[in-house]
Amino acid sequence: MIGRSWRIGLFTVAGFLGALALYAFVVAGGRPAADGWFIVTALLLIVVGELVLVEQFGRHLAPLSTACAMALVLSPVGVGSGLPWVQCLLGVALAMGLGSLVLRGAHRRPDAFGQASRFLGVAFSATLGRIDLGSGSLGDWANDPARATLSAAAVLTGVALAGVLLDLGLWTVGRARSIKVSARSRIRYDLAQSGAVGAIMTIAGPLIAVTEPDLGAVAILIFVWPIALALVGLRRVARIDATHRQLVLALARLSDETGHTTKGHARRVAQLAAAMGEDVGLGPADLADLRDAALLHDVGQVTLNEPIPDGATVLAAPAEQSRVIRESVRLAEHAGAGTGVVGAISASTVPFRQQREDGQPIPLIARILKVANAYDDLTQGRRTARGPALERIHLGLGYEYDPAVVDALTRVTEENARPPVRRAGVGET
């Protein structure tokens, strides 16, 4: 028997869907029935697209929703002499809002910022499509039956691309504010990593818009199939990544549970290394490799017959350090770690002088991991031990440790060591 909350949710969603369909047919009043069905199909698939999100590089993408929204605002039905700009975007906003409502009903938290950036990107493309060229809008020019289909598709693709880039830029700038990575670095990385999905969102909408006069709503159903197949592949990759993440976290706890390292050592090193990486301006890919390397760098200690006291490899003999690293690399490779992670673990015990004097390249994430591990080995997570630990690390400055990385450690730990500001209470001055 369906519970009361579920009945309320179903009635709410059904009412919202009915209102959306009614809205579509009202705004299509006086138009051919095919236009009404095209609007209804586009809006309903926008709702579905907001439910089948895919996470890629920390961003929740909705390629189906974006493509259908672009198709609606760029088609002859929704641009130029078609629907008014306000009505067109209101329909898109209602459909996206319904998607958020359904997600909340399913106890899933919608990405409000990502959804807002998607809507603004679509709105930007809709605005560009309505630029007055004197003899009509840009959309009218592109959708003119006398115009070559290839030329129309190229123009509409450029308009859609502008909206997708705005969406990406807004999300990137918002994300860059939450981490110590420059917006320029983040944008460059996101452009490189979002190419395939961005191409789907950019091309599918204009293709639907160009073929809508001949195919109607069927155009949407034809061109969403590649998007649906891409979503299946992307969601499968996301599940694999989630499984890999769980495996890394389980291996990271292994040395803690066996008593070879102090509780939370790998987690603390990963947090500290990530903060240092952000401080020196690492990109998201390098930060991800750094976190995994920090979580796995000491897992090889479980192979030792006699544990190192407190698991502090910084105080261990070079032979023991080499064995731990060798076994950690072996276990990391079995866990499917990438070359960046394996390389960082392998080079995390190499003295900095070998790069400074001998020219041997040591990856930056390996130099960060070396310093972060040494700091936690010396402090064991105690803030009060910060001063002596930094003094000990400074003794190896330029010989064992990279001075620039140690400077980052000093800045990061100084922020963490600051006592909370005490607010003046009643009667205090």
N, C-alpha and C positions, 0 to 999 in steps of 0.2 A: 504494500500500500504506500502511495507516495505521501511523504511528509508534508506538513503545512508550508514550510519554507520553500520546498521544491514546487508545490502547487502555485504559490505566489510568484516564484521565479518564472515558471512556465507561462502563466497568464501574462506576466509583465513582458516577457520576450515575444509572445504571440501578439500582444497588443502593439508592441513596438514594430514588429514586422508588418502588421496590418497597416499601421500608420505610414510606414515607409513605402509600402506598395501604393497606398492611396495617394501619398504625396507624388510619387512618380507618375501616376496616371493623370493627376490634376495638372502638373506642370507640362505634361505632354498633351493637354487638351487642345483639340483642334488640329492635332497632328495625326499622321497615319498610325494605325495600331502598332506597326513595326517599331516606331519610335518609342512608344510606351513600353513595349516588351524589352527593347534595348536598355532603356533607363532602369527598369525593374531588375533585369539580369545583372547589370553593372553594379547597382547598389547592393544587391544581395551577395554578390561575390566579393564586394568590399568588406561586408560583414564577415563572411567566411575567411577572407584573407587576414582579418584582424585576429582570428582565432588560431590560425595555423602559422604562428610566428616561428622563426628559426633564429637561433642565437649564433652569431659569427663574430669572433674577436671581441666579445663583450657587448655586442650590440644586438638588440632584438630587431630583426628585419621582417618586413611584411611584403614580399615581392608581389604576391597575388593582389593584395589590396592596392598597392601603389600602381600596378599596371592597369587594373580596372578603373581606378580613379583617373589616371591619365587618359585612358581610352574615352571615358565619359566627357571630360572637359575639352578634349581636342577633336572629338568627332563633330560632324555637321550638326548633330542634335544638340551638342553642348557648347558650341563656339560660334563666333560670328553672328549670323542672323538666327542662331538657334536659341537655346534657353538663356534667359538673363543670367549675368555673372553671379548674382546673389543666390538665385534659385539653384544654380548648378553646384556651387560650393556648399550651400546649405544641405543639399542631399548627401554630398560626400561627408560632411560633418556628422549628420544624423547616422549614417551607416557606420562610421568609425565609432561613434558614441555607443551604438548598439553592440558593437564588438566588445567594447570595454565592459558594458553591462553584463554580457554573457560570461566574460572572463571572471568578473567579480562573483557572479552566481556560482561559478565552478571553483570558487576559492582560489583563484589564481590572480596574482597582482598584475594589472596592466601596466605597461611602460608609458606613463602619461607624457613624459618628455619626448620619447621617441615618436609617439603618435602625433604630438603637436608639431614636431619637425617634419613628419611626413605630410601632414595637412598643409603646412606652410609651403612646402615644396610643390605640392599639387596646385595650390592657390597661385604661386608664382608662375607656373606654366600656363594656367588658365588666363592669367593677366597678360602674359606675353602673346598668347594666341589671339587676344582681342585688341592688339595694337592697331590703330587706325592707319592704313596705308593710303588714305585719300579716296580710293575706289572701293574701299571695304577693309575689313580686318585682315590680319595675317592668316587667321583661320579660314576665312572666306577664300583667300587667295590659294591656300594649300588644298582646300576641299573643292575647288572649282572643277567640275567634270571635264572641262577642256584642258586642264593641267595634266601634264605627264605624271603618272602614278609615282614614278621614281623620284621626281622633284618634290612632290607633295610629301612623300615619306621622309625624304631627307630633311625638309624644313621642319616637319612635326617632330622628327627625332631630335633635332637640335633644341626645339622648345622643351621637349620632355627631359633631355639631358640637363638643361639649365635647372629645372625643378629638382631633379635627382641630386645634382651637385649642391644645390642650396640645402636640401634635406641633410645630406652628408656633412656639409660644413657646419650647420647649426648643431647637429649632434656632436660633432668632433670638438667644436669650441666649448660646448657644455661639458663634455667629458674631460677636456684638458684643464678645466678650472678645478676639477676635483682631484687631480694628481699633478705632481710637479714635472710635467712634460709640456714643452712649448706647443702652442696650437699649430705652428707650422710643421713641427715634427709629427704631430698626431695626424694632421691632414694628409701629409705625404704618405704616411704608413697606411691610413685608411683607404686612400685612393688605390694604393698598390694591392691591398688585400681584398677590396670589395669589387674588383673588376668584373667578375663573372656575374654576380648577383646584380650589380649595378647595370650591366648590359641587358639583363633580362627585364629589369624594370624600365629601362630606357627604350628598348625596341618594341616590346610587346604592345604597349599602349598605342603608339603611332600606327602599328600594323592593323590593330583593331579599328582605329579611327578611319584609316584609309579604305578599309574593306566594308565598313558599316553600311554605306549607301546601297551596296549590292547584296550583302548577306544579312544585315540586321543583327539581331541578338545572336544568331548563329556564329558571327565573327568572333564574339567573345569566347564561346565554347570551343571554337577551333584553336584559338591562339593561347588559351590558358593551359592546354595540355602540356606543352614544354615546361611551363612554370610549375605545374603539379609534379612532373617528373623530377625537376630540379629540387623542389621542396622535399620530396621523398629522400633524395640523395643527401641533401644538406642535413636533414633531421637524423639520418642514419649516422652521418659523420659526427653530429653533436652527441649522439648516444655513445659512440665509440670514445669520443673525448671525455665524456663523463665517466665512463668505465675506467679509462686510463687514469683520470684524476683520483678516483677512489683507490686504485691500485697504488699510486704514488703515496697517498696519505696513509694507507695501511702499512706500506714498507717504512715510511718515516716514523711510525709509532713502534716499529718492531724493536729497534735498539733501546727505546725507552722501556718497553714492557719487559725486556730481558735483563734490564739493569745495567746495560753497557754504557748508557749515557744518562744524564740527569733528565728528569721529567720535563718535557716541553722543549728540549734543546733544539731539535730540528725545526720546530715551529718558530721559536724565537729567532733563530738564525735566518729563516726565510723572511720573517717580517722585517728584521733589521736590514738584511741585504736588499730587499725590495725598496725600503725607504732610502737607502743609500743610492740605489740605482736610479730612482726618481730624482734624487738630488743632483746627480751628475748628468741627467738628461737622457737616460736610456729610452729607447722606443719600446712599445708594448710587446713585440716579439722577444726582444732581449730580456725584458722584465719577466716574461713567462718562463723562459729558459732558466733565468737566475733563480726564480722561486723553486722550480723543480730540482735544480742542482742543489740548492740549499737543503731541501727536504730529504734528498737522497745521499748527501755527501758522507754521512757517517754510518749508513746502514751496513757497511762492510765490517763494522765492529762486532757484529753478531758471530763472525767466524773466528774470533780470537778465543783461545783457550783460557787466557787470564785477562779479564777486562782491564782496560786502562783506568787508573784512578779517576773517578768522576767523569770518565769518557773524554777527558781534556786532551785531544790529540796534539794541541799546540805545545804541551809539555812532554809529549812522548818522544821516544827515540826515532830518528829518521827511518830506520828499518820498519818499525811498527806503523809509522805514518804511511809509508809506501804500500804496506800490505793492506791497510784499511782502504786506501784509495783504490788499489787494484781490485779488491773485492767489491767495493761500492760501485765501481764502473761495471763490473761483470753483472751485478744484480740490476743496475740501472738499464743495461742493455737488454736483459731478459724481460724487464718491465716495459720495453718498447720506447725508452727515452730517445730523443732525437740527438743528432750529432752535436748540437749546441750544448745540450745538457751534459752529455758524456765528456765533451771537450773541456767544459768548465770544471767538472769534478776532477778530471785527470790533471789539469794544470793548477789546481787550487793549492798545491803544496810547493810549487816552483817559486823560489826566491825572486823577488823583483829585480835583483841585481843582474840576473841572467838576461833580462830584456835590456836593462840600462847599459850594461857593459858588453855583453856578447851579442846583442841584437836578436835574441831569441824572442819571437812574438808570444805574448801571453794574453789571452782574451781578457777584455776588461771585466766581464762577468766573473771570470776566475779570480782576478785580483780583488774584486769586491767580496766574493765568497771567502777568500782567504782571511781578509780583515774581519769580516762579520763573525766567522767561526772563532777566530782568535779572541775577539772581544767577549763572546758568550762563554767560551771556555774559561776565561779569566774572571768573569763576573758571576757565572752560574745564574744569571737572571737577576742579580741583586743590584739595584740602582746605586746603593751606597758604595759599591766596589768600582764605580766608574772611574774615579780619579786614578787609583793604582793601576787599573787595566790600561788606561790611556798612556800612563807613564811607561808601562812595560812595552806597549806597542810602539811608542815613539823611540824606544831604544833601537828598534830594527828599522827605523824610517829610512827609506832609500836603499836599504840592503835587503831586508826581508819583505817590506810592505811598500806599496805605491803611495807616495806622499799625497797625491791628489785624492786617492780613495780614503786615506786616513783623515784628511781634512773633511771629507763628506761624513765620515763616522763621527767626528767631533761635533759637527753641526747637528746631525740627526739626534745624537744622544744628548746633546745640550738641550734641545727642545723637549725631549722626553723627561729630562731630569728636573725641569723647572717645577717648583712647587706651585700648586694652584693659588690663584689670587684670592686673598681673603676679603670678602665684602664687609664693609663696616656695618655693624648691627646697631640696634637701638641703644643710644647712650654712648656709642663709640665715636671717636673722631679720627 
